[in-house]
Amino acid sequence: MDRRSWYLVLAVAGCVLPYSQFLPWVADHGLNLPLLLRELFASRIGGFFGLDVVISAVVLIGFIRVEGARAAVGHRWLPTLATLLVGVSCGLPLFLYMRERRLQRGAAGPA
């Protein structure tokens, strides 16, 4: 499997797996943001993971903006939106897929 395909597989897994846990929770509790935050930070280890993901998402969005512009990746809003709606597990491999696709097109010459 080439790198581009691998990034796409990881982006799909990065969407499906987190939502396999989130959607049943939403079905039980609705979009109750105070409860979600209370449960996320109910323990120090949960807080560790929650804060790690928030910081990683901020860094990733900056990376998407800077590296995406440098590599002339179009539709940079898409991995940014994926990061905000799903998380780093989807946004990062999606951006890497898009970047790899752009770099391969550039290496092959104009389309």
VMD Tcl script that draws the C-alpha trace (Angstrom):
set ca {
  {0.00 0.00 0.00}
  {1.44 3.38 -0.95}
  {1.74 6.22 1.54}
  {-1.19 8.20 0.13}
  {-3.57 5.23 0.43}
  {-2.31 4.53 3.94}
  {-3.09 8.12 5.01}
  {-6.61 7.79 3.59}
  {-7.20 4.50 5.46}
  {-5.98 6.15 8.67}
  {-8.25 9.17 8.10}
  {-11.28 6.90 7.74}
  {-10.27 4.88 10.82}
  {-9.63 8.16 12.64}
  {-13.23 9.13 11.99}
  {-15.00 5.79 12.44}
  {-13.30 4.63 15.64}
  {-13.78 7.80 17.73}
  {-17.37 8.17 16.55}
  {-18.05 4.52 17.46}
  {-17.65 5.70 21.06}
  {-19.09 9.21 20.74}
  {-22.35 8.48 18.92}
  {-23.67 5.97 21.51}
  {-22.80 8.50 24.23}
  {-24.75 11.21 22.36}
  {-27.65 8.78 21.89}
  {-27.75 8.27 25.68}
  {-27.12 11.87 26.81}
  {-27.77 14.15 23.87}
  {-25.35 16.97 23.07}
  {-24.85 17.80 26.74}
  {-21.57 19.74 26.65}
  {-21.32 20.30 30.44}
  {-21.72 16.55 31.04}
  {-19.24 15.72 28.27}
  {-16.60 17.99 29.83}
  {-17.36 16.70 33.33}
  {-16.91 13.10 32.19}
  {-13.81 13.90 30.12}
  {-12.11 15.57 33.09}
  {-13.52 13.21 35.75}
  {-10.03 11.84 36.40}
  {-6.50 13.13 36.00}
  {-5.81 10.61 33.25}
  {-8.91 11.74 31.37}
  {-7.77 15.33 31.80}
  {-4.32 14.37 30.53}
  {-5.77 12.92 27.33}
  {-8.32 15.71 26.90}
  {-5.74 18.48 27.21}
  {-3.26 16.58 25.03}
  {-5.84 16.37 22.24}
  {-6.82 20.04 22.53}
  {-3.18 21.20 22.30}
  {-2.52 18.75 19.45}
  {-5.55 20.09 17.56}
  {-4.37 23.69 17.91}
  {-0.90 22.74 16.67}
  {-2.37 20.72 13.80}
  {-4.58 23.58 12.61}
  {-1.52 25.85 12.55}
  {0.42 23.18 10.65}
  {-2.40 22.78 8.13}
  {-2.41 26.54 7.50}
  {1.37 26.94 7.14}
  {2.35 23.68 5.45}
  {-0.79 23.65 3.35}
  {0.01 27.09 1.97}
  {3.67 26.17 1.39}
  {2.76 22.99 -0.50}
  {-0.20 24.67 -2.26}
  {-2.70 22.16 -0.87}
  {-6.22 23.14 -1.87}
  {-9.32 22.86 0.32}
  {-7.32 23.20 3.55}
  {-10.60 23.92 5.30}
  {-11.50 20.22 4.99}
  {-8.85 18.76 7.37}
  {-9.38 21.76 9.66}
  {-13.10 20.95 9.82}
  {-12.33 17.25 10.32}
  {-10.07 18.18 13.24}
  {-12.78 20.32 14.83}
  {-15.64 17.85 14.26}
  {-13.79 14.56 14.84}
  {-10.29 15.21 16.11}
  {-6.61 14.98 15.33}
  {-7.05 11.27 14.53}
  {-8.98 12.23 11.40}
  {-7.67 15.71 10.58}
  {-3.96 14.84 10.53}
  {-4.07 11.81 8.23}
  {-6.60 13.60 6.00}
  {-4.25 16.56 5.62}
  {-1.28 14.25 5.00}
  {-3.31 12.45 2.32}
  {-4.21 15.75 0.64}
  {-0.62 16.99 0.88}
  {0.78 13.75 -0.53}
  {-1.71 13.89 -3.40}
  {-0.69 17.48 -4.14}
  {3.04 16.65 -3.99}
  {2.58 13.67 -6.32}
  {0.67 15.82 -8.80}
  {3.39 18.47 -8.64}
  {6.14 15.89 -9.24}
  {4.28 14.53 -12.26}
  {3.99 18.00 -13.81}
  {0.85 19.98 -14.62}
  {-2.34 18.01 -15.07}
}
mol new
graphics top color blue
foreach p $ca { graphics top sphere $p radius 0.5 }
foreach p [lrange $ca 0 end-1] q [lrange $ca 1 end] { graphics top cylinder $p $q radius 0.2 }
display resetview
